[in-house]
Amino acid sequence: MLPLVIAFAVLSWLRLGPAHAITVPTSPPSDAAAIDPSLVSVSIEFFAFPGYMQLRGTSKCLANLASLRGAQPAIRIGGTTQYVEHHLSCRHGDSVRANSHYHTLGSLRIRGRDRATYDANLQAPVNYTVASPADAPTSLTYGPPFFTLAAQFDGEVTLGLNRQLNNQANSLAAGLRAKESMMNLFAIELGNEPDLYASGSPIAAGAAWSQSADISSEAKWFTEMAPSVSASGSRLTTCD
Ligand SMILES: *[C@@H]1O[C@H](CO)[C@@H](O)[C@H](O)[C@H]1NC(C)=O
């Protein structure tokens, strides 16, 4: 370690003036605050979630996090919202960047979309078609097996349901089914990235979309859905 510190000090002295050595302790000081062991949590893209469940690496990764932290990581299943206006072959990685509120991606404009519709008769977890395996679907349906899979997680699960498509009855049916199927259901999220909805979004009903429009929409959905969905203690939340 010493030669490295010296080299750094010499370089710094030459270019920037005197160096300041910082010693990073290998163990926390006795007066350090304790961090909640469940702080590490994982978000899994909604449409890709059943695929992740088929990879052994997924459970291995979650188990590693659990043993490192001493607590099961909480899991949020949600997302799948980015709609690239001029180019539909948005790579999955791009969606992740867009989740960090990149409203433009190079020259491409991105508009928020919740796209998933629950189909109580669908025998598969999800159903969608994409032109290339790297694409995110522009619309998809999901069925009861989606919740059976999500019930397999050891950690608490927050489930993202659709608001953008303005089909409250559909999201309610999904929420009730999730509640029945998932003992590990912690919360239901109503709508993904509502800051990216626009006047063309069904939820906007032809009016301009704004923060205040979103606040009223959230309040309305939460009020209308909470009595049945949160009866068992599940919480309602939203993702911005
Ligand atoms: C799955 O989705 C495709 C369109 O992507 C549709 O044609 C097909 O009927 C759907 N299958 C089921 C079982 O819903």
The ligand as a Tripos MOL2 file, in Angstrom:
@<TRIPOS>MOLECULE
LIG
   14    14     1     0     0
SMALL
NO_CHARGES

@<TRIPOS>ATOM
      1 C1        -50.1810  -13.5690  -26.8620 C.3       1 LIG1
      2 O1        -49.9550  -12.3310  -27.4900 O.3       1 LIG1
      3 C2        -50.0640  -12.3550  -28.9070 C.3       1 LIG1
      4 C3        -49.7210  -10.9580  -29.3960 C.3       1 LIG1
      5 O2        -48.4620  -10.5580  -28.9370 O.3       1 LIG1
      6 C4        -51.4650  -12.7620  -29.2930 C.3       1 LIG1
      7 O3        -51.5480  -12.8370  -30.6900 O.3       1 LIG1
      8 C5        -51.8010  -14.0920  -28.6570 C.3       1 LIG1
      9 O4        -53.1410  -14.4140  -28.9130 O.3       1 LIG1
     10 C6        -51.5930  -14.0400  -27.1550 C.3       1 LIG1
     11 N1        -51.8000  -15.3460  -26.5820 N.am      1 LIG1
     12 C7        -52.6390  -15.5340  -25.5400 C.2       1 LIG1
     13 C8        -52.7140  -16.9320  -25.0280 C.3       1 LIG1
     14 O5        -53.2790  -14.6260  -25.0310 O.2       1 LIG1
@<TRIPOS>BOND
     1     1     2 1
     2     1    10 1
     3     2     3 1
     4     3     4 1
     5     3     6 1
     6     4     5 1
     7     6     7 1
     8     6     8 1
     9     8     9 1
    10     8    10 1
    11    10    11 1
    12    11    12 1
    13    12    13 1
    14    12    14 2
@<TRIPOS>SUBSTRUCTURE
     1 LIG1         1 GROUP 0 **** ****
